[in-house]
Amino acid sequence: MGDLCSRQGMWYALGMANTRIIVPALGALFCTALAACEQKDLSAGYEKVANGMNLSQVENLLGSGNDETPAGGYGVGSAGMLDSKPNPEKTYVWRDGGVTYAIVFKDGKVVQKQKAGQ
């Protein structure tokens, strides 16, 4: 017990009596900094996205996107008529503040990209 008291006395002597608050706060700060390091630079990655890339290649540049493909709908056939097969296009979206990056994939490959906002 005397040893415990002397350790507490040491913390008080070092001015760290509130370690119950400081240590968790430092832990949270560390986790936030680590998450920021892992976040992809969407603007730079977006510029590198090219037609023909697959989803895995795009996610290596931008991180994981959200599949925001509209539900339902049909594609347009080569004759300009509605095709009975569902549209093979998928839209994935990434957001960074007020900027939205949308990438459209058809048959698993990038066919279109769009940036909106600032």
Disulfide bonds with the S-S distance in Angstrom:
none
